[in-house]
């Protein structure tokens, strides 16, 4: 009767669910910490209030939210979080803007470069991709769309999924049709 243990099945499902929740919570905590730099009072800081509401919508525990606020406001030991933007080219010449929140820029750059090189992308200099986008309401929208082959589209999907799995990455924008 090997492999028919109900507890074993539950244990594996719980581990997978917990890993996904952990990744979401860490992204939310970074977002809250960055917003808390402008002030730790949600009534006076609309960015912090929006970040807290978003964290509560994914059922993030209140203790985690409080810790993230303290870390962002500088009341708790730990590195300061900062917003960073990276630019890259993906398979088929697709322009990619990667927005991240990190406490260690060198580590994040190395991780993103590794993900890009593994999945057929290239890290680009600052400003070499933003010409193809314009910023509207805090989001990047492509001015010039790029068509890609079906094979490049599959590679691009793998690349975007790998980037999204990185804890530091918050948003990814492409000019792919």
C-alpha positions as CSV (number, residue, x, y, z in Angstrom):
1,X,0.0,0.0,0.0
2,X,2.9,2.3,-0.6
3,X,1.9,5.8,-1.7
4,X,-1.6,5.6,-0.4
5,X,-1.1,7.5,2.8
6,X,-3.7,10.3,3.2
7,X,-1.4,12.2,5.5
8,X,1.5,12.1,3.0
9,X,-0.8,13.5,0.3
10,X,-2.0,16.3,2.6
11,X,1.6,17.1,3.7
12,X,2.8,17.6,0.1
13,X,-0.3,19.7,-0.9
14,X,0.2,21.9,2.2
15,X,3.9,22.3,1.4
16,X,3.1,23.5,-2.1
17,X,0.4,25.9,-0.9
18,X,2.7,27.3,1.9
19,X,5.5,27.9,-0.6
20,X,3.2,30.0,-2.9
21,X,1.8,32.0,0.0
22,X,5.3,32.6,1.3
23,X,6.3,34.1,-2.0
24,X,3.2,36.3,-2.2
25,X,3.7,37.5,1.4
26,X,7.4,38.4,0.8
27,X,6.4,40.5,-2.2
28,X,3.7,42.2,-0.2
29,X,6.1,42.9,2.7
30,X,8.6,44.5,0.4
31,X,5.9,46.7,-1.1
32,X,4.7,47.8,2.4
33,X,8.3,48.5,3.5
34,X,8.9,50.8,0.5
35,X,5.6,52.6,1.0
36,X,6.4,53.0,4.8
37,X,9.5,55.0,3.9
38,X,7.2,58.0,3.3
39,X,5.7,57.6,6.7
40,X,4.5,54.8,8.9
41,X,0.9,56.1,9.5
42,X,-1.5,54.6,7.0
43,X,-4.0,57.5,7.5
44,X,-1.4,60.0,6.3
45,X,0.3,57.8,3.7
46,X,-2.1,56.7,0.9
47,X,0.6,54.5,-0.7
48,X,1.0,52.6,2.6
49,X,-2.7,52.3,3.0
50,X,-3.1,50.8,-0.5
51,X,-0.2,48.4,0.1
52,X,-1.7,47.3,3.4
53,X,-5.1,46.8,1.8
54,X,-3.5,44.7,-1.0
55,X,-1.7,42.6,1.6
56,X,-4.9,42.0,3.6
57,X,-6.7,41.0,0.4
58,X,-4.3,38.0,0.2
59,X,-4.8,37.2,3.9
60,X,-1.3,38.3,5.1
61,X,-1.1,38.1,8.9
62,X,-1.2,41.4,10.8
63,X,2.2,40.6,12.5
64,X,3.9,40.4,9.1
65,X,2.3,43.7,8.0
66,X,3.5,45.5,11.2
67,X,7.0,44.1,10.8
68,X,7.2,45.3,7.2
69,X,6.0,48.8,8.3
70,X,8.7,49.0,11.0
71,X,11.4,47.8,8.6
72,X,10.4,50.4,6.0
73,X,10.2,53.2,8.5
74,X,13.6,52.4,9.9
75,X,12.4,51.3,13.3
76,X,13.7,47.7,12.9
77,X,17.2,46.6,12.1
78,X,17.7,45.4,8.5
79,X,18.7,46.8,5.2
80,X,16.7,49.6,3.5
81,X,14.4,48.5,0.7
82,X,14.6,50.4,-2.6
83,X,12.7,50.4,-5.9
84,X,14.9,49.5,-8.9
85,X,14.1,49.1,-12.6
86,X,16.0,46.9,-15.0
87,X,15.7,46.7,-18.8
88,X,16.3,43.7,-21.0
89,X,15.6,42.2,-24.4
90,X,13.9,38.8,-24.5
91,X,13.6,36.2,-27.2
92,X,12.6,37.6,-30.6
93,X,13.9,41.1,-29.6
94,X,11.0,41.8,-27.2
95,X,11.7,44.8,-24.9
96,X,11.2,44.0,-21.2
97,X,11.0,46.4,-18.2
98,X,11.5,44.7,-14.9
99,X,10.5,46.6,-11.7
100,X,11.8,45.2,-8.4
101,X,12.1,46.0,-4.8
102,X,15.3,44.9,-3.2
103,X,17.5,45.3,-0.1
104,X,20.6,44.2,-2.1
105,X,20.9,45.6,-5.6
106,X,24.0,43.5,-6.5
107,X,22.3,40.2,-5.6
108,X,19.1,41.2,-7.5
109,X,21.1,42.2,-10.6
110,X,23.0,38.9,-10.6
111,X,19.8,36.8,-10.2
112,X,18.1,38.6,-13.0
113,X,21.1,38.4,-15.3
114,X,21.2,34.6,-14.6
115,X,17.5,34.2,-15.3
116,X,17.8,36.2,-18.6
117,X,20.9,34.2,-19.8
118,X,19.3,30.9,-19.0
119,X,16.1,31.8,-20.9
120,X,17.4,33.5,-24.0
121,X,17.3,37.1,-22.8
122,X,19.9,39.8,-22.6
123,X,20.4,42.5,-19.9
124,X,20.2,46.0,-21.5
125,X,21.7,49.3,-20.5
126,X,19.4,51.8,-18.7
127,X,17.3,53.8,-21.3
128,X,17.8,51.3,-24.1
129,X,14.3,49.8,-23.7
130,X,12.2,52.6,-22.2
131,X,12.0,54.4,-25.5
132,X,9.5,51.7,-26.6
133,X,7.2,52.4,-23.6
134,X,5.4,55.3,-22.0
135,X,4.3,55.5,-18.3
136,X,0.6,55.9,-17.7
137,X,-1.0,55.8,-14.2
138,X,2.2,54.3,-12.8
139,X,2.3,51.4,-15.3
140,X,4.4,51.0,-18.4
141,X,2.5,50.7,-21.7
142,X,4.1,49.7,-25.0
143,X,4.2,52.4,-27.7
144,X,5.7,50.1,-30.3
145,X,4.5,46.4,-30.3
146,X,6.7,43.6,-31.5
147,X,5.5,40.4,-33.2
148,X,7.3,37.2,-32.3
149,X,7.2,33.7,-33.7
150,X,5.4,30.9,-31.9
151,X,8.7,29.4,-30.8
152,X,10.0,32.8,-29.4
153,X,6.6,33.3,-27.7
154,X,7.1,30.0,-25.8
155,X,10.6,31.0,-24.8
156,X,9.3,34.4,-23.7
157,X,6.6,32.8,-21.5
158,X,9.2,30.7,-19.8
159,X,11.4,33.8,-19.2
160,X,8.5,35.8,-17.8
161,X,7.5,33.0,-15.5
162,X,11.1,32.6,-14.2
163,X,11.3,36.3,-13.6
164,X,8.0,36.4,-11.8
165,X,9.1,33.6,-9.5
166,X,12.0,35.8,-8.3
167,X,11.0,37.3,-4.9
168,X,12.3,40.7,-5.6
169,X,10.5,41.2,-8.9
170,X,7.2,43.1,-8.6
171,X,6.1,43.9,-12.2
172,X,7.2,42.9,-15.6
173,X,6.2,44.8,-18.8
174,X,6.8,43.7,-22.4
175,X,6.0,45.1,-25.8
176,X,5.0,41.7,-27.2
177,X,1.7,41.5,-29.1
